[in-house]
Each structure stands twice: as C-alpha cells, then as structure tokens.
Amino acid sequence: MLTKLLPDQVAKFWDVVKFAIEESLPPIVGDHPDKMSRILGACLSGSVDVWASYIINEEVRKFEGILLTKVLHDDASGTNNLLLYCVYGYSDVSKESWISGFESILKYAKNKHCMQVVAYTEVPYLIDLVKSLGGDAKYTFVSFNVNTSIKQLEEFKSEDNN
C-alpha cells in the first residue's frame, strides 16, 4: 500500500526516509554538503512529496519502499508533469505492489493536472514495466559537468588551432 506521508511523519521517520533517498538520488543532484538538509526542507515544506509503501500483517509492520515526487511546471508549454524524484525498495518489491503503487501515483498525477509521469531510472524491471503499461522509455539521459566540459572544450579548441 502506497501512502503519502505528512510532514510530521516525514520528520518522525527521517532516518528511514533519508537512507532511501541517499540510495536513490537522481543523476541531476550535485554533491552539495547540505543536499540532504535541503531535501528534508523540501519534504517538510511540501514542495516535494514523500510516499511510503509498507507491509502490514499479523507478523510484521514495515516499510517496503520510499518514493519522492515533485510536480514540475513547464512554463514554455504551460504543462505539469509529475517527476518521480527517488524510488527505493528496501527489499524485493512484488509486481502487485509496484502496480498498486503506480496506480496511486497516476491518480495523484491526474488530480494535480499532470500530463505525464516522468522519472530517471536504470532499473530494467521498471523500464519494462513502463513499456508494458504503454509508456515511453526511449530517451537517453545525458549530462555535462560544467567545469569539466569547459576545460575539455578549451583543450579541443587549442588542439584545433595547432
């Protein structure tokens, strides 16, 4: 079962949530020394939502996974998309749990007037699941480190001048 946590619940379970975030940060996150404090602030302020998937039965009550989402507004087109910022499973998550959680996220995205759900992943199972649900997984994520790329371009330019 996937449930959106309230800010006081995020604070109460921060150690568990923080571990999941650290293990699943997206490739766009830099190496700022205060990044986890900033992420906590975003979670507590509601600009980023924290979702918990958990198992409850007679024998156990535990977190199964953590998901962070953020509504992204594209000013140029005027559209909203729901970004799956972090997705982390503490152990093997069943197919039924993935599908149930995904259904909850899709309904939430629709309620927030989002056109798409978008995410970064290199997990083959998630890519296959998205494709099986009619989603698109054809784009390649690229990134350039600004300082390294500037240095490389300067070297390329100096080689061309020789």
DSSP file (Angstrom, degrees, kcal/mol; ACC not computed):
  #  RESIDUE AA STRUCTURE BP1 BP2  ACC     N-H-->O    O-->H-N    N-H-->O    O-->H-N    TCO  KAPPA ALPHA  PHI   PSI    X-CA   Y-CA   Z-CA
    1    1 A M              0   0    0      0, 0.0    53,-1.9     0, 0.0     2,-0.5   0.000 360.0 360.0 360.0 132.5    0.0    0.0    0.0
    2    2 A L  E     +A   53   0A   0     51,-0.2     2,-0.4    98,-0.1    51,-0.2  -0.882 360.0 177.5-104.8 127.6    1.4    3.4   -1.0
    3    3 A T  E     -A   52   0A   0     49,-2.4    49,-2.9    -2,-0.5     2,-0.5  -0.991  30.2-124.3-132.8 135.3    0.6    6.4    1.3
    4    4 A K  E     -A   51   0A   0     -2,-0.4    47,-0.3    47,-0.2     2,-0.2  -0.662  33.6-133.5 -77.0 126.2    1.6   10.0    1.1
    5    5 A L        -     0   0    0     45,-3.2    45,-0.5    -2,-0.5    -1,-0.0  -0.567  10.1-128.1 -83.3 143.9    3.3   11.0    4.3
    6    6 A L    >>  -     0   0    0     -2,-0.2     4,-2.3     1,-0.1     3,-0.8  -0.502  32.9-103.0 -80.0 157.6    2.5   14.1    6.2
    7    7 A P  H 3> S+     0   0    0      0, 0.0     4,-2.3     0, 0.0     5,-0.2   0.864 122.9  52.4 -52.9 -39.9    5.4   16.4    7.1
    8    8 A D  H 3> S+     0   0    0      1,-0.2     4,-2.0     2,-0.2     5,-0.1   0.841 109.6  50.0 -67.5 -30.2    5.3   15.3   10.8
    9    9 A Q  H <> S+     0   0    0     -3,-0.8     4,-2.3     2,-0.2    -1,-0.2   0.875 108.2  52.7 -72.2 -37.6    5.5   11.7    9.6
   10   10 A V  H  < S+     0   0    0     -4,-2.3     7,-0.2     2,-0.2    -2,-0.2   0.939 111.8  46.5 -60.0 -46.1    8.5   12.5    7.4
   11   11 A A  H >< S+     0   0    0     -4,-2.3     3,-1.1     1,-0.2     4,-0.2   0.912 112.2  50.5 -62.6 -42.8   10.2   14.1   10.4
   12   12 A K  H 3< S+     0   0    0     -4,-2.0     3,-0.3     1,-0.3    -1,-0.2   0.882 121.6  32.3 -63.4 -39.6    9.4   11.1   12.6
   13   13 A F  T >X S+     0   0    0     -4,-2.3     4,-2.4     1,-0.2     3,-0.7   0.061  81.1 125.9-105.6  23.6   10.7    8.6   10.1
   14   14 A W  H <>  +     0   0    0     -3,-1.1     4,-3.8     1,-0.3     5,-0.3   0.848  68.8  56.3 -56.0 -40.1   13.5   10.7    8.6
   15   15 A D  H 3> S+     0   0    0     -3,-0.3     4,-1.7    -4,-0.2    -1,-0.3   0.906 112.5  42.2 -59.7 -40.6   16.3    8.2    9.3
   16   16 A V  H <> S+     0   0    0     -3,-0.7     4,-1.6     2,-0.2    -2,-0.2   0.914 118.9  44.5 -70.8 -43.8   14.4    5.6    7.2
   17   17 A V  H  X S+     0   0    0     -4,-2.4     4,-2.4    -7,-0.2    -2,-0.2   0.919 110.8  54.3 -66.3 -44.9   13.4    8.0    4.5
   18   18 A K  H  X S+     0   0    0     -4,-3.8     4,-2.9    -5,-0.2     5,-0.2   0.903 105.9  52.5 -58.3 -43.6   16.9    9.6    4.4
   19   19 A F  H  X S+     0   0    0     -4,-1.7     4,-1.7    -5,-0.3    -1,-0.2   0.931 110.2  48.3 -57.8 -46.4   18.6    6.2    3.8
   20   20 A A  H  X S+     0   0    0     -4,-1.6     4,-0.7     1,-0.2    -1,-0.2   0.897 112.5  48.6 -62.2 -41.2   16.2    5.5    0.9
   21   21 A I  H >X S+     0   0    0     -4,-2.4     3,-1.3     1,-0.2     4,-0.6   0.943 109.5  51.3 -64.9 -47.6   16.9    8.9   -0.6
   22   22 A E  H 3< S+     0   0    0     -4,-2.9     3,-0.4     1,-0.3    -1,-0.2   0.832 111.0  49.8 -59.0 -32.6   20.6    8.6   -0.3
   23   23 A E  H 3< S+     0   0    0     -4,-1.7    -1,-0.3    -5,-0.2    -2,-0.2   0.605 121.7  31.9 -81.1 -12.2   20.5    5.2   -2.1
   24   24 A S  H << S+     0   0    0     -3,-1.3    63,-0.4    -4,-0.7    -2,-0.2   0.131  73.8 151.7-136.9  23.5   18.3    6.5   -5.0
   25   25 A L     <  -     0   0    0     -4,-0.6    61,-0.1    -3,-0.4    -3,-0.0  -0.288  49.1-111.9 -57.8 140.3   19.2   10.1   -5.7
   26   26 A P    >   -     0   0    0      0, 0.0     3,-1.7     0, 0.0    -1,-0.1  -0.278  25.7-107.0 -72.1 163.1   18.7   11.1   -9.3
   27   27 A P  T 3  S+     0   0    0      0, 0.0    -2,-0.1     0, 0.0     0, 0.0   0.573 113.0  69.2 -68.8  -7.3   21.6   11.9  -11.6
   28   28 A I  T 3  S+     0   0    0      2,-0.0     2,-0.4   115,-0.0    -3,-0.0   0.573  75.6 102.9 -85.7  -8.3   20.8   15.6  -11.5
   29   29 A V    <   -     0   0    0     -3,-1.7    -4,-0.0     1,-0.1     6,-0.0  -0.593  62.2-147.1 -81.2 130.3   21.7   16.0   -7.9
   30   30 A G        -     0   0    0     -2,-0.4     2,-0.3     1,-0.1    -1,-0.1  -0.085  28.5 -97.9 -81.2-172.0   25.1   17.6   -7.3
   31   31 A D        +     0   0    0      4,-0.0    -1,-0.1     3,-0.0    -2,-0.0  -0.362  58.1 159.6-107.9  52.0   27.4   16.9   -4.4
   32   32 A H    >   -     0   0    0     -2,-0.3     3,-1.6     1,-0.1     4,-0.3  -0.531  44.4-133.1 -73.0 138.2   26.4   19.8   -2.1
   33   33 A P  T 3  S+     0   0    0      0, 0.0     3,-0.2     0, 0.0    -1,-0.1   0.767 106.7  42.5 -64.5 -23.7   27.4   19.3    1.5
   34   34 A D  T 3> S+     0   0    0      1,-0.2     4,-2.3     2,-0.1     5,-0.2   0.134  77.4 116.3-107.8  20.9   23.9   20.3    2.6
   35   35 A K  H <> S+     0   0    0     -3,-1.6     4,-2.5     1,-0.2     5,-0.2   0.871  76.4  50.1 -60.3 -38.2   21.9   18.5    0.0
   36   36 A M  H  > S+     0   0    0     -4,-0.3     4,-2.5    -3,-0.2    -1,-0.2   0.874 109.9  50.8 -70.4 -34.4   20.1   16.2    2.5
   37   37 A S  H  > S+     0   0    0      2,-0.2     4,-2.3     1,-0.2    -1,-0.2   0.898 111.8  48.5 -65.1 -39.5   19.1   19.2    4.6
   38   38 A R  H  X S+     0   0    0     -4,-2.3     4,-2.3     2,-0.2    -2,-0.2   0.910 111.6  48.7 -66.2 -42.3   17.7   20.9    1.5
   39   39 A I  H  X S+     0   0    0     -4,-2.5     4,-2.3     2,-0.2    -2,-0.2   0.917 110.7  51.0 -64.8 -42.8   15.8   17.8    0.6
   40   40 A L  H  X S+     0   0    0     -4,-2.5     4,-2.7     1,-0.2     5,-0.2   0.933 109.6  50.8 -58.8 -45.2   14.4   17.5    4.1
   41   41 A G  H  X S+     0   0    0     -4,-2.3     4,-2.1     1,-0.2     6,-0.2   0.901 110.0  49.5 -58.8 -42.0   13.3   21.1    3.9
   42   42 A A  H  X>S+     0   0    0     -4,-2.3     6,-1.8     1,-0.2     5,-1.2   0.877 112.4  48.4 -65.0 -37.6   11.6   20.5    0.6
   43   43 A C  H  <5S+     0   0    0     -4,-2.3    -2,-0.2     1,-0.2     3,-0.2   0.902 113.7  45.8 -68.6 -41.3    9.9   17.4    2.0
   44   44 A L  H  <5S+     0   0    0     -4,-2.7    -2,-0.2     1,-0.2    -1,-0.2   0.817 112.9  50.0 -72.7 -30.6    8.7   19.3    5.2
   45   45 A S  H  <5S-     0   0    0     -4,-2.1    -1,-0.2    -5,-0.2    -2,-0.2   0.665 111.7-118.8 -82.2 -15.9    7.5   22.3    3.2
   46   46 A G  T  <5S+     0   0    0     -4,-0.9    -3,-0.2     2,-0.4    -4,-0.1   0.491  84.1 115.9  91.6   3.3    5.5   20.2    0.8
   47   47 A S  S   <S+     0   0    0     -5,-1.2     2,-0.4    -6,-0.2    24,-0.3   0.751  85.7  36.2 -75.8 -20.9    7.4   21.2   -2.4
   48   48 A V  S    S-     0   0    0     -6,-1.8     2,-0.4    22,-0.1    -2,-0.4  -0.998  86.2-142.2-125.4 134.2    8.4   17.5   -2.6
   49   49 A D  E     - B   0  69A   0     20,-2.7    20,-2.4    -2,-0.4     2,-0.5  -0.787   6.3-149.4 -99.3 140.5    6.1   14.8   -1.5
   50   50 A V  E     - B   0  68A   0    -45,-0.5   -45,-3.2    -2,-0.4     2,-0.4  -0.927  13.5-170.7-109.2 129.2    7.2   11.6    0.3
   51   51 A W  E     -AB   4  67A   0     16,-3.2    16,-2.3    -2,-0.5     2,-0.5  -0.928   5.5-156.7-118.4 142.6    5.3    8.4   -0.2
   52   52 A A  E     -AB   3  66A   0    -49,-2.9   -49,-2.4    -2,-0.4     2,-0.5  -0.978   4.9-158.5-122.3 131.9    5.8    5.2    1.7
   53   53 A S  E     +AB   2  65A   0     12,-2.7    11,-4.1    -2,-0.5    12,-2.0  -0.923  28.3 174.9-101.5 131.1    4.9    1.7    0.6
   54   54 A Y  E     - B   0  63A   0    -53,-1.9     2,-0.5    -2,-0.5     9,-0.2  -0.945  30.1-134.0-141.8 159.8    4.5   -0.5    3.6
   55   55 A I  E     - B   0  62A   0      7,-3.0     7,-2.1    -2,-0.3     2,-0.4  -0.940  21.7-179.9-113.5 130.2    3.5   -4.0    4.5
   56   56 A I  E     + B   0  61A   0     -2,-0.5     2,-0.3     5,-0.2     5,-0.2  -0.983  20.2 131.0-132.3 123.1    1.2   -4.7    7.4
   57   57 A N  S    S-     0   0    0      3,-2.6    -2,-0.0    -2,-0.4     0, 0.0  -0.873  70.4 -77.6-150.1-172.7    0.1   -8.1    8.5
   58   58 A E  S    S+     0   0    0     -2,-0.3     3,-0.1     1,-0.2    -2,-0.0   0.813 127.4  37.2 -61.4 -30.4   -0.2  -10.1   11.7
   59   59 A E  S    S+     0   0    0      1,-0.2     2,-0.3     0, 0.0    -1,-0.2   0.768 121.0  22.0 -94.7 -28.8    3.6  -10.8   11.8
   60   60 A V        -     0   0    0      2,-0.1    -3,-2.6     0, 0.0     2,-0.3  -0.977  41.1-170.0-147.2 151.8    5.2   -7.6   10.6
   61   61 A R  E     +B   56   0A   0     -2,-0.3     2,-0.3    -5,-0.2    -5,-0.2  -0.889  40.3 137.4-139.6 106.5    4.7   -3.9   10.0
   62   62 A K  E     -B   55   0A   0     -7,-2.1    -7,-3.0    -2,-0.3     2,-0.2  -0.985  55.5 -94.9-152.1 158.6    7.5   -2.4    7.9
   63   63 A F  E     -B   54   0A   0     -2,-0.3    -9,-0.3    -9,-0.2     3,-0.1  -0.550  27.1-175.3 -71.5 137.5    8.4    0.0    5.1
   64   64 A E  E     -     0   0A   0    -11,-4.1    26,-2.4     1,-0.4    27,-0.7   0.734  64.7 -20.2-100.2 -35.7    8.6   -1.7    1.8
   65   65 A G  E     -BC  53  89A   0    -12,-2.0   -12,-2.7    24,-0.3    -1,-0.4  -0.987  52.4-131.1-166.4 167.4    9.8    1.3   -0.2
   66   66 A I  E     -BC  52  88A   0     22,-2.5    22,-2.6    -2,-0.3     2,-0.4  -0.983  18.0-174.1-130.9 140.9   10.0    5.1   -0.4
   67   67 A L  E     -BC  51  87A   0    -16,-2.3   -16,-3.2    -2,-0.4     2,-0.4  -1.000   7.8-160.2-136.0 133.2    9.1    7.4   -3.3
   68   68 A L  E     -BC  50  86A   0     18,-2.3    17,-1.9    -2,-0.4    18,-1.2  -0.956  14.9-175.0-112.7 134.9    9.6   11.1   -3.6
   69   69 A T  E     -BC  49  84A   0    -20,-2.4   -20,-2.7    -2,-0.4     2,-0.3  -0.905   9.9-173.7-127.2 156.7    7.6   13.1   -6.2
   70   70 A K  E     - C   0  83A   0     13,-1.8    13,-3.2    -2,-0.3     2,-0.6  -0.970  25.6-127.6-148.3 132.5    7.5   16.7   -7.4
   71   71 A V  E     - C   0  82A   0     -2,-0.3     2,-0.5   -24,-0.3    11,-0.2  -0.712  27.3-157.6 -78.8 123.6    5.1   18.4   -9.7
   72   72 A L  E     - C   0  81A   0      9,-3.5     9,-2.3    -2,-0.6     2,-0.6  -0.904   1.1-155.4-104.5 127.0    7.2   20.1  -12.4
   73   73 A H  E     - C   0  80A   0     -2,-0.5     2,-0.9     7,-0.2     7,-0.2  -0.904   4.7-151.2-103.9 124.8    5.6   23.0  -14.3
   74   74 A D  E  >> - C   0  79A   0      5,-3.3     4,-2.7    -2,-0.6     5,-0.9  -0.832   7.0-167.2 -94.7 104.1    6.9   23.8  -17.8
   75   75 A D  T  45S+     0   0    0     -2,-0.9    -1,-0.2     1,-0.2     5,-0.0   0.858  82.7  59.8 -59.8 -37.4    6.5   27.5  -18.3
   76   76 A A  T  45S+     0   0    0      1,-0.2    -1,-0.2    -3,-0.1    -2,-0.0   0.896 122.7  20.4 -61.7 -41.4    7.1   27.3  -22.0
   77   77 A S  T  45S-     0   0    0     -3,-0.4    -1,-0.2     2,-0.1    -2,-0.2   0.598  99.1-126.1-103.7 -14.0    4.2   24.9  -22.7
   78   78 A G  T  <5 +     0   0    0     -4,-2.7     2,-0.3     1,-0.3    -3,-0.2   0.734  64.3 133.7  75.8  22.1    2.1   25.5  -19.6
   79   79 A T  E   < -C   74   0A   0     -5,-0.9    -5,-3.3    35,-0.0     2,-0.4  -0.742  47.5-141.2-108.1 155.1    2.0   21.8  -18.7
   80   80 A N  E     -Cd  73 114A   0     33,-0.6    35,-3.4    -2,-0.3    36,-0.6  -0.887  16.6-176.6-108.8 143.8    2.6   20.0  -15.5
   81   81 A N  E     -Cd  72 116A   0     -9,-2.3    -9,-3.5    -2,-0.4     2,-0.7  -0.983  25.3-126.8-134.0 147.5    4.4   16.7  -15.2
   82   82 A L  E     -Cd  71 117A   0     34,-2.8    36,-2.8    -2,-0.3     2,-0.5  -0.861  23.9-152.5 -97.4 115.9    4.9   14.6  -12.1
   83   83 A L  E     -Cd  70 118A   0    -13,-3.2   -13,-1.8    -2,-0.7     2,-1.2  -0.754  10.3-145.0 -88.5 126.7    8.6   13.7  -11.5
   84   84 A L  E     -Cd  69 119A   0     34,-3.1    36,-0.7    -2,-0.5   -15,-0.2  -0.800  25.5-179.2 -84.7  97.4    9.4   10.5   -9.6
   85   85 A Y  E     +     0   0A   0    -17,-1.9     2,-0.4    -2,-1.2    -1,-0.2   0.917  62.5   4.9 -72.1 -46.6   12.4   12.0   -8.0
   86   86 A C  E     -C   68   0A   0    -18,-1.2   -18,-2.3    -3,-0.2     2,-0.4  -0.998  59.3-174.7-139.3 139.9   13.6    9.0   -6.0
   87   87 A V  E     +C   67   0A   0    -63,-0.4     2,-0.4    -2,-0.4   -20,-0.2  -0.986  15.2 168.6-134.0 124.4   12.3    5.4   -5.9
   88   88 A Y  E     -C   66   0A   0    -22,-2.6   -22,-2.5    -2,-0.4     2,-0.5  -0.994  19.6-162.3-142.3 132.6   13.7    2.9   -3.5
   89   89 A G  E     -C   65   0A   0     -2,-0.4   -24,-0.3   -24,-0.2     4,-0.1  -0.955  12.1-152.7-110.9 130.5   12.7   -0.5   -2.3
   90   90 A Y  S    S-     0   0    0    -26,-2.4     2,-0.3    -2,-0.5   -25,-0.1   0.752  82.6  -7.1 -73.1 -23.8   14.2   -1.9    0.9
   91   91 A S  S    S-     0   0    0    -27,-0.7     2,-0.2    -3,-0.1   -27,-0.0  -0.841 112.4 -40.3-150.8-172.8   13.8   -5.4   -0.4
   92   92 A D        -     0   0    0     -2,-0.3     2,-0.5     1,-0.1    -2,-0.1  -0.405  59.1-148.8 -60.1 126.3   12.3   -7.2   -3.4
   93   93 A V        -     0   0    0     -2,-0.2    -1,-0.1    -4,-0.1    -4,-0.0  -0.855  16.9-118.7-101.7 131.4    9.0   -5.5   -4.1
   94   94 A S     >  -     0   0    0     -2,-0.5     4,-2.2     1,-0.1     5,-0.2  -0.242  17.6-118.3 -68.1 155.8    6.3   -7.6   -5.6
   95   95 A K  H  > S+     0   0    0      1,-0.2     4,-2.5     2,-0.2     5,-0.2   0.885 116.3  55.5 -58.4 -39.9    4.8   -6.9   -9.1
   96   96 A E  H  > S+     0   0    0      1,-0.2     4,-2.5     2,-0.2    -1,-0.2   0.885 107.1  49.1 -62.3 -39.0    1.5   -6.4   -7.4
   97   97 A S  H  > S+     0   0    0      2,-0.2     4,-2.6     1,-0.2     5,-0.2   0.906 110.4  50.4 -68.0 -41.9    2.9   -3.8   -5.1
   98   98 A W  H  X S+     0   0    0     -4,-2.2     4,-2.7     2,-0.2    -2,-0.2   0.937 113.6  45.6 -58.8 -47.0    4.6   -1.9   -8.0
   99   99 A I  H  X S+     0   0    0     -4,-2.5     4,-2.3     2,-0.2    -2,-0.2   0.913 113.3  48.8 -66.6 -43.2    1.3   -1.9  -10.0
  100  100 A S  H  X S+     0   0    0     -4,-2.5     4,-1.9    -5,-0.2    -1,-0.2   0.922 114.3  46.2 -61.4 -44.6   -0.8   -0.8   -7.0
  101  101 A G  H  X S+     0   0    0     -4,-2.6     4,-2.2     1,-0.2    -2,-0.2   0.899 111.5  51.5 -64.9 -41.0    1.7    2.0   -6.2
  102  102 A F  H  X S+     0   0    0     -4,-2.7     4,-2.6     1,-0.2    -1,-0.2   0.879 107.2  53.4 -64.7 -38.0    1.9    3.1   -9.8
  103  103 A E  H  X S+     0   0    0     -4,-2.3     4,-2.1     2,-0.2    -1,-0.2   0.917 108.9  49.4 -62.1 -43.1   -1.9    3.3   -9.9
  104  104 A S  H  X S+     0   0    0     -4,-1.9     4,-2.1     1,-0.2    -2,-0.2   0.911 111.8  48.7 -61.5 -42.6   -1.9    5.5   -6.9
  105  105 A I  H  X S+     0   0    0     -4,-2.2     4,-2.8     2,-0.2    -2,-0.2   0.894 109.6  51.8 -66.5 -40.8    0.7    7.8   -8.4
  106  106 A L  H  X S+     0   0    0     -4,-2.6     4,-2.3     2,-0.2    -1,-0.2   0.908 110.8  47.9 -62.9 -41.4   -1.2    8.0  -11.7
  107  107 A K  H  X S+     0   0    0     -4,-2.1     4,-2.2     2,-0.2    -2,-0.2   0.897 112.4  49.3 -65.7 -39.7   -4.4    9.0   -9.9
  108  108 A Y  H  X S+     0   0    0     -4,-2.1     4,-1.6     2,-0.2    -2,-0.2   0.921 110.6  50.6 -63.8 -44.4   -2.4   11.6   -7.9
  109  109 A A  H  <>S+     0   0    0     -4,-2.8     5,-2.8     1,-0.2    -2,-0.2   0.903 109.9  50.1 -60.9 -41.9   -0.8   13.0  -11.1
  110  110 A K  H ><5S+     0   0    0     -4,-2.3     3,-1.7     1,-0.2    -1,-0.2   0.919 108.7  52.1 -62.5 -43.0   -4.2   13.3  -12.7
  111  111 A N  H 3<5S+     0   0    0     -4,-2.2    -1,-0.2     1,-0.3    -2,-0.2   0.805 108.7  51.1 -62.2 -30.4   -5.6   15.1   -9.7
  112  112 A K  T 3<5S-     0   0    0     -4,-1.6    -1,-0.3    -5,-0.1    -2,-0.2   0.272 118.5-113.6 -90.4   9.7   -2.6   17.5   -9.9
  113  113 A H  T < 5 +     0   0    0     -3,-1.7   -33,-0.6     1,-0.2     2,-0.3   0.841  59.1 162.8  61.8  37.2   -3.4   18.1  -13.7
  114  114 A C  E   < -d   80   0A   0     -5,-2.8   -33,-0.3     1,-0.1    -1,-0.2  -0.670  34.9-156.7 -87.6 141.7   -0.2   16.5  -14.8
  115  115 A M  E    S+     0   0A   0    -35,-3.4     2,-0.3    -2,-0.3   -34,-0.2   0.815  74.8   8.3 -82.6 -34.1    0.1   15.4  -18.4
  116  116 A Q  E     -d   81   0A   0    -36,-0.6   -34,-2.8    -7,-0.1     2,-0.5  -0.945  61.5-128.4-143.5 160.0    2.8   12.7  -17.7
  117  117 A V  E     -d   82   0A   0     -2,-0.3     2,-0.3   -36,-0.2   -34,-0.2  -0.974  36.1-172.4-106.1 128.5    4.7   10.9  -15.0
  118  118 A V  E     +d   83   0A   0    -36,-2.8   -34,-3.1    -2,-0.5     2,-0.3  -0.898   9.2 163.7-124.9 152.9    8.5   11.2  -15.7
  119  119 A A  E     -d   84   0A   0     -2,-0.3     2,-0.5   -36,-0.2   -34,-0.1  -0.986  34.8-122.1-159.1 162.5   11.4    9.6  -14.0
  120  120 A Y        +     0   0    0    -36,-0.7     2,-0.3    -2,-0.3    -2,-0.0  -0.957  45.4 151.1-106.6 130.5   15.1    8.7  -14.2
  121  121 A T        -     0   0    0     -2,-0.5    -2,-0.1     1,-0.1     0, 0.0  -0.985  38.9-176.3-156.9 151.9   15.9    5.0  -13.9
  122  122 A E        +     0   0    0     -2,-0.3    -1,-0.1     5,-0.0     3,-0.1   0.162  56.0 118.9-123.6  11.5   18.4    2.4  -15.0
  123  123 A V     >  -     0   0    0      1,-0.2     4,-2.1     2,-0.0     3,-0.4  -0.710  56.1-151.7 -83.8 113.3   16.4   -0.4  -13.4
  124  124 A P  H  > S+     0   0    0      0, 0.0     4,-2.8     0, 0.0     5,-0.2   0.856  93.1  56.4 -54.4 -39.7   15.5   -2.9  -16.2
  125  125 A Y  H  > S+     0   0    0      1,-0.2     4,-2.3     2,-0.2     5,-0.1   0.919 109.4  45.5 -60.7 -43.5   12.3   -4.1  -14.3
  126  126 A L  H  > S+     0   0    0     -3,-0.4     4,-2.5     2,-0.2    -1,-0.2   0.893 112.2  51.1 -67.5 -39.2   11.0   -0.5  -14.1
  127  127 A I  H  X S+     0   0    0     -4,-2.1     4,-2.2     2,-0.2    -2,-0.2   0.932 112.6  46.3 -62.2 -45.3   11.8    0.2  -17.7
  128  128 A D  H  X S+     0   0    0     -4,-2.8     4,-2.5     2,-0.2    -2,-0.2   0.886 111.3  52.4 -64.2 -39.3   10.0   -3.0  -18.8
  129  129 A L  H  X S+     0   0    0     -4,-2.3     4,-1.3    -5,-0.2     6,-0.2   0.926 109.1  49.5 -63.1 -44.9    7.0   -2.1  -16.5
  130  130 A V  H  <>S+     0   0    0     -4,-2.5     5,-3.0     1,-0.2     3,-0.5   0.932 112.5  47.6 -59.3 -46.2    6.7    1.3  -18.0
  131  131 A K  H ><5S+     0   0    0     -4,-2.2     3,-1.7     1,-0.2    -1,-0.2   0.901 108.7  53.9 -62.5 -41.1    6.8   -0.1  -21.6
  132  132 A S  H 3<5S+     0   0    0     -4,-2.5    -1,-0.2     1,-0.3    -2,-0.2   0.752 106.5  53.5 -67.5 -22.0    4.2   -2.8  -20.7
  133  133 A L  T 3<5S-     0   0    0     -4,-1.3    -1,-0.3    -3,-0.5    -2,-0.2   0.235 127.8 -97.9 -94.9  13.2    1.9   -0.1  -19.5
  134  134 A G  T < 5S+     0   0    0     -3,-1.7    -3,-0.2     1,-0.2    -2,-0.1   0.610  78.7 141.2  84.8  12.3    2.1    1.8  -22.7
  135  135 A G      < -     0   0    0     -5,-3.0     2,-0.5    -6,-0.2    -1,-0.2  -0.261  52.2-111.8 -83.5 174.0    4.8    4.3  -21.5
  136  136 A D        +     0   0    0      1,-0.1     3,-0.1    -2,-0.1    -1,-0.1  -0.920  35.7 163.3-112.0 127.0    7.7    5.6  -23.4
  137  137 A A        +     0   0    0     -2,-0.5    -1,-0.1     1,-0.1    -6,-0.1  -0.278  43.9 108.3-133.5  47.1   11.3    4.7  -22.4
  138  138 A K        +     0   0    0      2,-0.0     2,-0.2     0, 0.0    -1,-0.1   0.583  49.9  94.9-104.8 -10.6   13.2    5.8  -25.5
  139  139 A Y        -     0   0    0     -3,-0.1     2,-0.5     1,-0.0     0, 0.0  -0.520  63.3-139.6 -84.4 150.8   15.1    8.8  -24.4
  140  140 A T        -     0   0    0     -2,-0.2     2,-0.4     2,-0.0    -2,-0.0  -0.929  16.3-129.0-108.7 129.5   18.7    8.7  -23.1
  141  141 A F        -     0   0    0     -2,-0.5     2,-0.4     2,-0.0   -21,-0.0  -0.628  31.0-178.6 -76.1 128.8   19.7   10.9  -20.2
  142  142 A V        +     0   0    0     -2,-0.4     2,-0.3     2,-0.0    -2,-0.0  -0.955   4.0 177.7-125.5 149.0   22.7   13.0  -20.9
  143  143 A S        -     0   0    0     -2,-0.4     2,-0.4     2,-0.0  -115,-0.0  -0.994  15.2-153.1-149.1 152.1   24.5   15.4  -18.6
  144  144 A F        -     0   0    0     -2,-0.3     2,-0.6     4,-0.0     3,-0.1  -0.994  19.2-132.7-126.8 127.5   27.6   17.5  -18.7
  145  145 A N     >  -     0   0    0     -2,-0.4     4,-2.9     1,-0.2     5,-0.3  -0.713  23.4-142.6 -74.3 122.8   29.7   18.6  -15.7
  146  146 A V  H  > S+     0   0    0     -2,-0.6     4,-2.4     1,-0.2     5,-0.2   0.929  93.7  42.3 -58.4 -52.5   30.1   22.3  -16.4
  147  147 A N  H  > S+     0   0    0      1,-0.2     4,-2.0     2,-0.2    -1,-0.2   0.917 117.7  45.6 -64.1 -44.4   33.6   22.7  -15.1
  148  148 A T  H  > S+     0   0    0      1,-0.2     4,-2.5     2,-0.2    -1,-0.2   0.911 113.6  49.9 -64.5 -42.2   34.9   19.5  -16.8
  149  149 A S  H  X S+     0   0    0     -4,-2.9     4,-2.6     2,-0.2    -2,-0.2   0.882 108.6  51.7 -67.0 -38.6   33.2   20.3  -20.0
  150  150 A I  H  X S+     0   0    0     -4,-2.4     4,-2.3    -5,-0.3    -1,-0.2   0.934 111.4  48.1 -61.4 -45.1   34.6   23.9  -20.2
  151  151 A K  H  X S+     0   0    0     -4,-2.0     4,-2.0    -5,-0.2    -2,-0.2   0.927 112.3  48.9 -61.2 -44.9   38.1   22.5  -19.6
  152  152 A Q  H  X S+     0   0    0     -4,-2.5     4,-2.5     1,-0.2    -2,-0.2   0.905 110.4  50.8 -62.4 -42.5   37.6   19.9  -22.4
  153  153 A L  H  X S+     0   0    0     -4,-2.6     4,-2.6     1,-0.2    -1,-0.2   0.897 108.5  51.9 -63.4 -39.8   36.2   22.4  -24.8
  154  154 A E  H  X S+     0   0    0     -4,-2.3     4,-2.1     1,-0.2    -1,-0.2   0.898 110.6  48.5 -62.3 -39.8   39.2   24.7  -24.2
  155  155 A E  H  X S+     0   0    0     -4,-2.0     4,-2.0     2,-0.2    -2,-0.2   0.906 111.3  49.9 -66.8 -41.0   41.5   21.7  -24.9
  156  156 A F  H  X S+     0   0    0     -4,-2.5     4,-2.0     1,-0.2    -2,-0.2   0.918 111.2  49.2 -62.2 -43.5   39.6   20.9  -28.1
  157  157 A K  H  X S+     0   0    0     -4,-2.6     4,-1.4     1,-0.2    -1,-0.2   0.895 110.7  49.5 -64.3 -40.0   39.9   24.5  -29.3
  158  158 A S  H  X S+     0   0    0     -4,-2.1     4,-0.5     1,-0.2    -1,-0.2   0.852 109.8  51.8 -69.9 -32.1   43.6   24.6  -28.6
  159  159 A E  H >< S+     0   0    0     -4,-2.0     3,-0.8     1,-0.2    -1,-0.2   0.883 108.3  51.8 -67.5 -38.3   44.2   21.4  -30.5
  160  160 A D  H 3< S+     0   0    0     -4,-2.0    -2,-0.2     1,-0.2    -1,-0.2   0.812 106.3  54.4 -67.9 -30.3   42.2   22.8  -33.5
  161  161 A N  H 3<        0   0    0     -4,-1.4    -1,-0.2     1,-0.2    -2,-0.2   0.605 360.0 360.0 -79.9 -11.5   44.4   25.9  -33.5
  162  162 A N    <<        0   0    0     -3,-0.8    -1,-0.2    -4,-0.5    -2,-0.2   0.448 360.0 360.0 -92.0 360.0   47.6   23.8  -33.7
